[in-house]
Amino acid sequence: MQDAPIPSADELRALLAEIAGMHMPYGKYGPNTYPPDGCPLMDLPTEYLDWFWQRGWPKGKLGRLMEQTLLIKNSGLDKLFDPFRAANGGRRKYPRKS
């Protein structure tokens, strides 16, 4: 098995920007709970991403970006998203349960 090539700094920046710009389009963290667009992928809890990892990622770009988000967070690199959060007014807060 061959390791994936290490991305360049520009490729990593582009990936982080793509993750930061995508929102969860459905489900627990979708637009019904986080109007108007859903929770940004970068702010999804790792437990939620783990759930998808165990049961299968969504198909296409969404699943690929969710998987990359989990890898980044599990590697202790969540702070890489801080500049994107700062530009958007901070981390999305999760609604309190009644």
Secondary structure, 3 states (H helix, E strand, C coil): CCCCCCCCHHHHHHHHHHHHHCECCCHHHCCCCCCCCCCEHHHCCHHHHHHHHHHCCCCCHHHHHHHHHHHHHHCCCHHHHHHHHHHCCCCCCCCCCC
